[in-house]
Amino acid sequence: MITSLLAAAASVPVTPEWSPTVAIIISASSVVALLLTLKIDQPQVGPKLPGLPLSLGAFIGAMAFGHVIGIGIVLGLTNIGRL
């Protein structure tokens, strides 16, 4: 069991270090997720955010989803050698 975990850990590809390009990709994907959140049926259920037509839960969910999508994009671009 331990040896298979060590073998799996040894085959993990190198991930990119933080750079402004990574930050731009994750920020852009978070903004796209936030714009998609405006299309849900009831975005204002729960505590409201000042200045945005969203609730706090919808905002946090959109940012989390945007980060997950951004991480996928960064890892995908790194895997094909573009980043």
C-alpha positions in Angstrom: 0.0 0.0 0.0 2.7 2.5 1.0 4.9 1.6 -2.1 2.0 2.2 -4.5 1.3 5.6 -2.9 5.0 6.5 -3.2 5.0 5.3 -6.9 1.9 7.4 -7.6 3.5 10.5 -5.9 6.7 10.0 -8.0 4.7 10.2 -11.2 3.0 13.6 -10.5 4.0 16.1 -13.2 5.6 19.4 -12.2 3.1 22.1 -11.6 3.7 25.7 -12.5 4.8 28.3 -10.0 2.7 31.4 -9.4 3.2 34.0 -12.1 1.1 36.9 -13.4 -0.1 34.7 -16.2 -1.5 32.2 -13.7 -3.2 35.0 -11.8 -4.8 36.4 -14.9 -6.1 33.0 -16.0 -7.7 32.3 -12.5 -9.0 35.9 -12.3 -10.6 35.7 -15.7 -12.2 32.4 -15.0 -13.6 33.7 -11.7 -15.1 36.7 -13.5 -16.7 34.4 -16.1 -18.1 32.2 -13.3 -19.5 35.3 -11.5 -21.2 36.4 -14.8 -22.7 33.0 -15.2 -24.0 33.2 -11.6 -26.2 36.2 -12.6 -28.2 33.8 -14.8 -29.4 31.6 -12.0 -33.0 31.6 -11.0 -32.8 33.1 -7.5 -29.3 34.8 -7.0 -30.6 37.0 -4.2 -31.6 34.3 -1.7 -29.8 34.9 1.6 -27.7 37.8 2.9 -27.2 40.4 0.2 -23.9 41.9 -1.0 -23.8 45.7 -1.3 -23.3 46.8 -4.9 -23.9 43.4 -6.5 -27.2 41.7 -7.4 -26.0 38.5 -5.6 -26.3 36.9 -2.3 -23.2 36.1 -0.2 -23.6 32.4 -0.9 -23.9 32.8 -4.6 -20.8 35.1 -4.7 -18.7 32.6 -2.7 -19.9 29.7 -4.8 -19.1 31.6 -8.0 -15.6 32.4 -6.8 -14.9 28.8 -5.7 -16.2 27.5 -9.1 -14.1 30.1 -10.9 -10.9 29.0 -9.0 -11.6 25.3 -9.8 -12.1 26.0 -13.5 -9.0 28.3 -13.5 -6.8 25.6 -11.8 -8.0 23.1 -14.5 -7.1 25.6 -17.2 -3.6 26.2 -15.7 -2.9 22.6 -15.3 -4.1 21.8 -18.8 -2.0 24.5 -20.4 1.0 23.3 -18.3 0.4 19.7 -19.4 0.4 20.6 -23.1 3.5 22.9 -22.7 1.8 26.2 -23.3 2.4 27.7 -19.9 
